[in-house]
Amino acid sequence: MSAFKIVMDVSFVAALLLCADSDRRIHEIPGLFLWSVALPGLLQFGYSIGAGQAVWPYLCAFPVFVLLLIFWHRGFIGGGDVKLMALMCFYMGINMTVISCSVSCLILGVAGIYSLLWKKGITEKRIPLAPSLALGGAATLAAQYALAIFR
């Protein structure tokens, strides 16, 4: 892996964790934090164009965004989560985003079971999705590095 890729991945994960902490504390992801996630995506996209790599996996972020807007309109997820998932797709590509969202669903499932068994049960409070999305994205990128080391 190139030094550029490593630096971009570290800055992307740091920005994801910043968004996750904000969503956990105040149930909102400020626009500046979302821009900190978008910047590595823009640099990654430009690098892919310059290197002659395929850019269609990154451009799949637009249909993902439109699909997630439908869920937002129905009230299933928040607007910050929609933007964060679309930006994750713009940085990681559609393939890694699907894996990342699967890991995030597992994390949410474990958190839900924990909440049901050891806390007061189901509450009507909205669950912040950004922490699980950040952990899923970080785990997916870490797995990518682990696979590269063991090859």
N, C-alpha and C positions, 0 to 999 in steps of 0.2 A: 504494500500500500504506500502511496506517496505521502510526503509530509503535508501537502495541501489537504488531502483527504482526512488525515488524522486531525489536523487543526480544525477543519470544518466540522468534523464529527464531534469533537470536544466542545466547540462553541455552540453547536446545535443542541447537544445534551444539556449544557449549562443554561441555555435559553429555555429549553423545555422545563427544566427544574424550577426556573424562575417563575414561569407561568403556572406550574403546578402549585408552588407555594402560595402564590397570590390567589388562585382559585380555592385552595384549601382554607385560607384565612378569611378572605372577604367575599368569596363566591363571585368573583369578577376577574377577568383577565384584561388589564389595561392595554390600550392600543400600542403603547411604546414597547411593552413586553412582546406583543405579537410581531412587531417590527424586528425585534431581536431574533425571532425565529425565522422571519422572512429573509433577512439578510444572508445567512448561510445558504438558504435555498436559491437565492438569486445568484450568488457566487458559484454555487455548484452547477446551476443551469448554464451559466456562461462558460464555465470550465468544460462542461460536456460538449457544448457547441464548438469550442476551440479545439478540443481533442478529437472531434469527429465522431463522438459517440452518439448513440440513439437518444433522442430527447423525448420520444413519445411517452415513456413511463412517467416523466415529470409533468408532462402536459395533461396527463389523466387527472391531475388535481382539479381541473375545472369541472368535469362531470361529477367527480366526488363531491365537490362543493355544492353543485346544484342538487344532487341527491340528498345531501345533509341539510340543505335549506328546507326541503320538504319535511324532514323530521323536526327541524326547528319550528316551522310554521304550525305543526301539529302539537307543539309543546313538549316533545319528548326529550330534547336536549337544548342546552343554552346556546346563545349566539357565539360566545367565546369558544365553546367546544367545537362548534362548526368551523370557525376560522382556524383553530389550532389543528384540527384533523386535516383540513385542506392544505395548510402549510406543511404539515408533516408529509403529506403525499407529494407536495411539490419538492421537498428536499430528498426524501427517501425513494421516491418512485412508487408506483402502484403495487408492485410485488412485495416490497418490504413493508409497505403500509398495511397490507392485508395481514401479514404475519404479526406486525406490531399491534394491530387492533384485536387480533385473536388472543395475544398474550394479555392485552389490557382487559379483555372480557374475562379471562381466567382470574386475573387479579381482582376485578370487581366481584366475581362470584365468591372468591375466598373471603373478601371483605364483607360481603353480604351474609355469608354463613356465620362468620365471626360475630357480626352485629346481631343476628338472630339468636345465637346460642349464648353469648356472654354479655350482651347488653340488654336493654329494655325491650327489644323486639323491633318491629317495623315502625318507623316514624314517618311523618309526612314531610320532613325536611328534605330539600333537594340535595342530591348527592353530587359532589364535585367530580367531574370526569377527568379533568386535567391531570391530577396526580397519577391515576392509573394509566392514562395515555402516555405520560412522561416516562413512567417506569417501563411500560411496554416498548416504547421507542428506544429507550436506553438499553433494555435487555436485547432487543433485536440487533442493535448496532454492536453490542458487546459479543453476541453470538457470531456475528459476521467476522469479527476480529479473532475469536477463538477458532473458528473454522479455518481461517487463513493461517493461523499459527500451526495447527495440527495437520495441514496438508503436506 
